[in-house]
Amino acid sequence: KKQIAVRLAVQGLSRTELAALKERLNDYDRKYEEYAKTAEAILNKDTQTETDLSARDIASSWKGEREQLASQIVRTSRLALSMMDGTGEDDRILIRGNSAKPGQIEPRHFLTAISGNKPLAIKKGSGRLQLAELVNDPTNPLTSRVIVNRIWHHLMGRGIVPTTDDFGFLGQRPTHPHLLDHLATRFLQEGRSIKSIIKYIVLSRTYQMSSHTNQKAQELDPSNLLWHHCPPRRLQGEAIRDSLLTLSGRLDTTAFGPPVPIHLTSFMNGRGRPKKSGSLDGDGRRSIYISVRRNFLSPFMLAFDTPTPFSSMGRRNVSNVPAQPLILLNDPLVVELAEDWSKQAAKNTNGTGFDAVSKRIESMYLSAFGRYPTEKETATSIAFLSSKTSDNKSYDFDDTSWSELAHALVNTKEFIFLR
């Protein structure tokens, strides 16, 4: 293996900016030489006119500006290491994995379990390129099966092969092998378009089924392996946080950009603690842009089973523990966003009295749950607001009451579960 060192002479400037800056410096050099020659000729003269003195001042000014421009180029040295594929060597088989007991030399080839009884030989290089080509080969069904199974898992809460990380001997068998192959084939026919296969699944009858089930189906298939109903699923921590930002009107949908520093609480101490904490709401950016530091993870995310970044995880743990409602009840970010949401709802309704209050409650239910409130829910919400004020006949509730109602709604199971 060979190592290549790539040296970058200028830090913080693109090639185009660097070329433009060098061109300006060359222009200054040419003009300075012209003025310098003129100034030298003037100095050699016995008498100097006003024009001569002006040319001398201009030459001095150009020299100063050139030095100022040159000082902007910070010359540093930065190395970037890369590796080239070597010629490849056949290694000896180590007896029982012991490096002190080398066995016979084994030619490089793919695993027999993957490529069949006749393993594909590697004639050139290390085999990385051939492996990539084999994985990406349209005739290889395994890659497409793995991809569509993960898409099904994210949409339905469980994969057709429940063990999304293990399609091997130790993994579980697919519950619907023909469906898996059908989706994999369609995925290839659609040019491996993830967007297309997602659209195909969400428009299916299976995806649109109700989460309610009948007693007979529950007795015959208590684990819902046959998909006789849509399994209720709890939202991931990132989706819950982004939903709260959306309700509050503070979600920044800007794509790309640098990561946002994580907000540090007084309890997040330890080695390597960042000197500066990020803002409480992460500048309103989506959760995918919040930086992840292994020793300083968000308590909110951890409560909702966001995995720790120690190893890859194809399927997250899904828990329903007391820490989740407690953090929704007490987390400063949730309290702040609930208050902003109540103010956002006020902008969508005008007037006073019972009708205005009912419309505002209706607006909040539509935003949070995607449905209208029932008469009982509307009455319960008004009763809750009335309990926070002494004058409950005018229906003129203060901002604090509405903020507490908003906070109560985001603490419901319906807000964090898909049914």
N, C-alpha and C positions, 0 to 999 in steps of 0.2 A: 504494500500500500504506500502511496506517495502523498505527501502533504504539500499543499500550495498555500503560500502566504500572500495575501492581497493587501497592499499598503494603500491607505487612503490619506492623501497629503493634506486635505482640507476638511475640517469637521464643520458640519452645519450648512454647507453650501452645495447646491446641486451642480452638475456639470455645466448646465446652461448658465447659471449665475456666475460660476467661476470663470467661464470663458468670457462673459460680458465684462467682468471686473478686470481681467487681464487685458482686454482690448482697451478699456479706459486708461489703464496704466501705460500701455504702449503709446496711446494718443498723447498723454501727458509728457511722456519722454520725448516724443518728436517735437512737440511745441516748446518744451523747456529747452531743448538743444538749440532751436531757432532763436529764442529769446536770449539764451546764454551767449550765443555768438554775437548777437546784436549788442548786448551789454558789454562784451569784451571789446568790441570795436569802439564803443563809445568811450570806454575807459582809456583807450589808447589815444583818443583825440585830445588835442590841447584845450579845446573849449567844448562845453556840453550845453545843448539847448534844452528847453522844457520838454520836447518830445523825447529826447534821449533819456532824461530822468524818468519819464513815465514808462518807457520800455524796460528800464532796469527794475522798477517796482513790480511790473507785471511778471517778469521772470522770477523774482523772489516769491511772489504770491503763488505762482504755478508750482514752484518747488515745495512750498508748504502744504498745498492741497494734495500733492502727490504723496508726500510722507504720511499724511492723514489717511489716505486711501490704503496705502500699503500696510498701515497698522491694523486695518480691519481684517486682514487675512491672518487667521490664527493657525499657524502651522503645527500640527500635532502628528502623532503616529498611531494608527489604529490597525490592529491585525485581525483578519478574519480567516479562520482555518477551514479548509474544505478537504475532502478526501476523494481520490480517484480510485476507481475499481482496478485492482491489480490483476495479475495473470491468473490467480487462483491456484491452489495447491490441494492435492489429495492428502488427507490426514489418515493417521492410523486409528483404528478402533481401540479405545481404552477399555481394558478388561475391567468390568464392574465399575466403570467410571474412574478408575485409579490411574492418574497420570504417570505413576511409576511403573505401570504394567501395560505398555503399548502393545497392541496386537498387529494384525496384518493391515496393510494399506487398503482403504476402501475408496473406489472412484467416486467422484462427486455425482450425485443424482438426487432426484426428488424422492420424497417418502413413498414407499410402496403403497401405504394405506391411502394415499391421495391419488397417485397416478396409475394404480393398478399393479398387476403382477409383474409387468415389465416397466421398471422405473425409467423415466426419461433421463438420458445421460446429458451432462453439461459439458459441451465440447470447448467452450471458450468463456473466459472470465470466471467470476465467482458464482454466477447463477442468479444474481439478483434480478437482472433484466428478464431472464427467462421466467422467473417466478412471477414478476409483475405481469408479464404477457399472459401467463397461464391463468392468473387470478382474473384478469380482465377479458379473457377469451369468451366470446358470446356463447360458445358451446359448453362452457363450464356453468352448470346450473346452480352450484353452491353459492356463488357470489350474489346472484339475484335473489335467491331464497333468503339469504341472511338479511339483505337490505329490506325486502318487502316485509319480512317478519318483524324487523325493528320498527318499520313504519306502522304496521298493524298494532304493535305493542304500545306505541306512543298514542295512537288514536283510540284504542279499545281498552287499554289498561293491562292487557296481557297478550303475549305473542301467541301465534298459532303453535309455535314451538315455545313453551313457557320459559325454557332456559335460553334466553336470547344470546348469552355469551358462550353457549356450549351446544353445538350441533353434533357432537361426537357421541361416543359410546356411553359416557357418564351423564349426558344430557337427557331430557325428557323427549318422548316421541311427539311428533306433531298431532294435534287433535283432529285436524282436517288436512291430510296430506295433499288431496286433490285440489283443495282451495289454495294451498301454498304454491303448488306448481302452476295453477292458473294465474295467480297474481304475478309470479316470477316471469311467466311467459309474456303476459301483457306488459310487464315492466320493460322487457327487452323490445317488444314490438313498438312501444312508445318512445324508443330511443333513450331508455333509461332515465326518463323524466320523473323525478320525485314528485313534482307538482301535479303531474298527470295522474299518478297512481294514488295520491292523496285525494284528489277530486273524485276518482273512481270509487274509492272506499267510502268517503263521507256521503256520497249520493246513494249508497246501497241501503237496502231495507234493514240489514243487520245493524248498521251504524245508527239508524234512526229509530230503533226499537226503544220501547219504554223500559225504565229500570224496574218497574213493577212486575211481579211474577205471580203466577197462579200456584195453588197448593200442589196440584198434581205434578207439574213440571219441577217444582222444588223438591218433591219427594223422589222423583226419578233421577234428577241431576242436581244434587245440592251444591256441587262445586261450579255449576254453570259451564262445564266443559263444552257443551253443545251449543252454547250461545243462544239459549232460549229467551234471554232478556239482557238488556244493557247493564253491565255491572256499574254501580255507583263508584265514582273515583274522586279522591281528594286532589285538589290542585297542588302543584309543586310550589315550593316557597317563592320561586322567581315569579310565577304567574300571579300569586296572591299579592306580592308587592307591586307588580306592574298594574294590577287591577285597582289597587288603592290609589296609585299615582294617577291613573286614568280618571277615576271618579273625582279626584280633587282638582283636576284640570292642570296638574303640574307635570304630566308625563312629557318628556322631551323625546320625540320620535326620530331625532337625527340619527342617521346611520353612520357607522364607522367612527373613527377618532380614537384618541388615546384612552386607556382605562381610567376610571374614576377612583380616587383613593377611598378605601373603606373607612367608614365612620368608626372611631375607636371610643368605646365606653371606658369609664373609670375602672372597670373590672378586667379589661383586656390588657394585662401586663405580661411581661416576659422578655426573654432575649430576642433582640432584633425588632423591638417595637418601633414602628415608624415615628419619626419626630413630629409629624404633622398629621392630624386627623382630617378625614374628608367630611363633607357636610352631611347632616342627618339624612337628607333625602337623596344623597348621591347626585346632586344637581339635577334631579328629575330624570336622569338617564335610565334606560331600561336595565334590568338586573344583569343582563348579559355583559354589560360594560363595567360593572363593578369589579374592581381588582380582587383577586383571591390570594390571600396570604395564608400559608399553611398553618401558622401558629396564631393567627388572628382572624378567625372566621366569624362571620356575622351570627350573633345569637338568634336572630329572627330566622335566618336560613337553616341553621342547625335544628331549630325546633320543628321545622317541617321537612326534616330528613334530607336536606341537601348533602350530598356525599362529601366526605373529607378528601382532599386531593392527594391521596397516597397511592392510589392505583385506579385503573380504569374500572368503570361499573356500567354495565349495559342495562341493568334493572335496579332502580332505586328501592330502598326499603320504604314501606308505606305504613306509618303508625297512626294511632289515634290516642294521644296521651294528654294528660292534664296540662302539660307545658304549652300546648298550642293555644287553647283558649286563654290561658294566663298571659301569654305574650301578646295576643291580640287585645287583651284588656288593658295591659300596663305599658306596652312599648311606646315610648315618646313619639316615634314616627307615626304609628297608627293613630294616636290621639290627635296629632297635628293634622294628618291628612283627612281624618274624619271631620274635623272642624272646617277645613277648606271645602270639603265636599258639601257640607250643609250650606255654605255660602254660595257654592256653585248652583245648588238646587234652588236657592232663593232667586237667582237671576232668571230662571226659567218660568217663574210664576209671578203674577202681579195681583194686587188687591189684598183684601183682608176678609176675614169671616170664615165660616165653615167651608165654603166651596174652594177658597184659595188654599186653605190648609190641606184639604183633601187632594187637590191637584198637586201640591208640593210633595205630599206623601206618595202619590201615584208616580210622580217623576222620579223619586228616589228608588222606589221598587223597580221601575223599569231599568234604571241605570245599574242597579246592583244585581238584580236577578233575571232581568230580561222578561218580566211578566208584570201584569197588573196585580195590585193587592186585592185580596178578598175583602168583603164587607167587614168581616171579623178582624182582619189585620188592620184595616183602616181605623176601626173603632178602638182597637188596642193601642195603636200608635197615638191617636188623639188623647186617649186616657193617660198614656205615658207623659205626653207633653203637658197635659193639665196638672199632673202631679208635681210638676216642677215650678208652678206659678200659683199665686194666691187668687188671681183673677182668671178663672177658667171658663168664663162665659163669653168673653169678647174674642176668643180665639186669636189673641195677639201674643204669641209666644216669643220669648227673647232668643237671641242667638245661642246662648248656652244650652237651652232646652233642645233646640234643633241639633246642635253639635252632639249632645248626648244620645239623641235618637239615631243619628248617623253612626255613632260609635256602637250602639247596640245592634244595628243591622249588620255591620261587618263582623260582629261576633256570632252570627248565626251559622249553623252548619250548612245552610243553603248557599252561603256566600263562598265557602271554600270547597264545596263538593259539587261535582257534575252528576246529574241524575237524568 
